[in-house]
Amino acid sequence: MASIKPYEGGGFRAQVYYKGHRSNAVRQTKREAQGWAAEKLIEFKKLVKEEGARVPGAAAPVVHTFGAAVTRYTDEVSVKKDGAKWEGLRLAVMLGYFGEDTPLESISQPEIAAWRDWRLNGNAERKAVGGSTVEREKNLLRNVFTKARDEWHWVPENYNPFKAVVMPGEADARTALWRWQDIRAVLKFLGYRPGKAPETVYEEVALAFMAELHTSLRASEVLRISPKTFNPVTRVITVKTKTSNGKAVQIPVTRRAVKVVKLCNFTINAGSL
């Protein structure tokens, strides 16, 4: 706040006080005193905002770090997802890049753009990744920032480090078709004879391969097929999929596919597959 009063020695005294900062000055005219007070008030507000100046005795402003945001997101959000392990691995890499003690608000558009290029280009120690990978990791990183802004109120309401940053986009969908000669070659290499229950890990891989061709499910989804999730009478698989938001969905299969799907009861995981 500011006050302008006549000064007994002549002119006007302007006094400005803002959140612990105080200053005064004498000017010849009231207009000059008002102008000085307005400039000084702007200066104090900028000082409080940029340098964390505060009222004496008040608590110091809390600086939330990227590491703290990742930890809270992992404990409160990722832990509830099927992809918690994937998110944990990706967030660990991001921590190494941005730094655990980096103030969250200091990560802006230039830092996000540099991270994008770092992932796309690679180096002698780290191979480059494709646009689809960067898109998936970007979505995870943006979720962390969104939680910090909208729910935790750790950053200002207008904070958006992804604004105007151009991302590479998803890669084109695969269009290759499996010919029967290619399929037979894969099964022969894995030592699998169609129609029999798998006895080795290689045979489980072959059966998963056949199930994917018949159902178009993703690898991790195929591995969820078992006698508990497949009803051979209704020819319906009930499993969680990537696009079902954690909910089980029913997927009908053809009569021909039943011969393959009913054998599914995997011991391998998506990583080893």
N, C-alpha and C positions, 0 to 999 in steps of 0.2 A: 504494500500500500504506500501511497505517497501523500504528503501534506505540504501545502504552500502557504507561508505566512509572511507578513511584512517584517522586514528586519530593521531593528532599531537604529542601526548604523547607516540605513539607506538600502533600498532594493528589496529583494524578496529571498527568504531562505526556503529551500526545498529539502525535505527529508524523505528518504525512501527506505522502507523496511520490507524484506521478503525472505521468509524461512531462515532466519538467523543472520541474514546479511543486512547491514545498515550503512547508509552513507548520507551525507548532506552537503549542500553547496549553496552559495549566495550568488544571485544573478541580478543585474540591474533592473530588468523588467519582469513582470509576472509571466509573460509569454515565454521568455527565455528560461525561467525557472521550471515551467511546466515541460518544456522541451527536454531539458536536462533530466528531469525526473522520469519522463517516459523512456528515454534511452537507457538510464540506469536500471530501470525495472526490467527491461528486455535483457540487459546484461546479466542481472541476477537470476532470472528464469533460465537462461541458457547455461549459466554456471551450475545451477542445481541439477539440471537435466543431464549435462554432459560429464560433470565431474563428481556427481553424487554428493554435492554439498547438502548439509542437513541442519536442522535446528539442534543446537547443543543439548545433549542428553537424550536425544531421540535414538532409536535403534538404527544401526547402519543398514543401508539397503541391501537386500539379499541378491546375490549374483548367482543365478542358476546356470550350471554348466551342462555341456553336452553329455558328459559322463553321467551326471545325475538324471538327466532326461532318459538316457538309454536304460539305466538301471530300473527306473520306475516303470518305463514302458514294458520292459522284459518281465518284471514281477507282476504287473497288473493287467497287461494286455496280451502279450505273447504267450504267456503260460496257459491261456484259455484256448489256444488255437492248436489244430493238428500240426501246423507247420512251425511250431515253436522252435524246433531244433534248427530249421533253415533260417529263421529270423535271427536266432542267437548267433549263428555263424556269420551272417551278413553284418549284423550290428557290431560284432567284434572287429571286423575289418574296418568299418566306418569309424570306430573309436580310435583305431590305430592311425587313421588318416587325419581326422579332424582334431584329435587330441581330447583326452578325458577332461582336462581342466579348462578347456576353451569355453568362454561365456557363450551361452546359447544364442543370445541376441547378436553376437558378433559374426555369426555365420549368415552371410547374405548372398545375393546373386553372384558376385564374383567367385566366392568360395564354392558354391554349388556348381558353377560352370567349370571350375578347375577340377573338381571331383569327377564330373562327367567325362572330361578329357582324360583324366588319370585312369579311369576304368576302361575307356575305349582304346587308348593307345598302348598300354602295357609298356614293359621294358625288359631288360635282360633277366631280371629276377621274377617278373610277373607277367604272365601272358595276357594279351588283350581279350576283352569280352565283347560279345555282340550287343546290338541295340536292344534286343529283347531282355537281356540280362540287366542292362542299365535301367530299363523301364521298370522292371520288377523291383529292383533295389531302390529306385527313386520313389516308388509308391510306398515302400516301407519307411524310408527316411521322411517322406512327407507326412506319413501318419504320426510319426514321433513328434514332429513340429506342430501338427494340428492339435494333438492331445495337449501339448505344453501350452498352446495358445488358448484353445477354446474351453478346456476343462480345468487345467491346473492354473491358468492365468500367470504363467511364468514369463510371458513376453507380451508386448502390446497387441491390441486387437487387430491392428493393420499389418502385423508381422507376416510376411510371406516371402521367404527367400527363393522360392521357385518362380516368382512372377517374372515373365518375359525371358526366362531361360529356356532355350530351345533344346529339346531332348531328341535322341536319334529315332525314337519310335520303334514299334514292333517289327521284327523281321517278317518277310513274306511267308505265308503259310506253305507247308510242304505239299507238293503236288505229285510226288512219285507214287506209282502204283506197283504193288508187289505182284510179279508174275509167278505162276505156279512153279516154274523152274527155279526161281530164286528161293521160294518158300521151301521147296524140297531140299535145296542145297543147305539151307540153314539147319533144317531138322536132321539131315544126315550128319552134318558136322557135330551137332550136339548129341548124336546117338539116340535120338528119340523116335519111337514108332507110334504114330497117331493111334489113339484109342486105348492106350494103356496108362495106368496110373504111374506118375513119375517116381523113380527110386533114387535118383541122384540129383545133385544141384543143377547140373547141365540139363537134365530132363525137365526140371521145374522151370528153368529159363525157357525151354522150348514150348512147354505148355502155356506159360504166360504169353509168349509170342503169338501162339495160336489163338488164345483168348482175346488178345488185343485186336487181331485181324477180324475176329467174328463180332466184337462188341464195340470197337472204336473207343474203348475206355483208355485212360492214361495208365501208365505203368503202376503207379501207387494205388490206383483205383482197382485195377485188375487183381492186385495182390490181396485185396480185401474180400475177394470172392471165396466163399467156403460153403460147406453144407448148411451153415447157420444163416448165410446171406442169400443163398440161391434156392428158389422153390422150383423144382423140376416139373411140377404139375401145372403151375401157372406160367412157367417159363419167365420168371421175373427175378432180377437181381436187386437187392435192397442195400445200397451202400452210400456212403458220403462221397461226394465228388468235389472237385475244385471249385465249381460254380454254384454249389448248393448251400454256401454259407454255413457249413458245419452240420447241416441237416441231411438225414438219409433220404435218398430218392429212389423211386422204383424204375428199373430199366428193363424193358422187355427184350427178349432175345428170340432169334429164329429157332425153328425146330432143329435145323442142322447144327446150330451153335450149342444146343443142349449137350450133345455128345462130348464137346470139349469142356464146357463150363462145369458140368457135373463132376469132373475130375479135379477141379481146383480146390486145393487146401494147402496153401504155400507155407514154407518155413523161411523163405528168403525175404529180404526187404528191398525197397526200391533202390537203395544205394548199391547193394551187391548185384542186383539185377542189371 
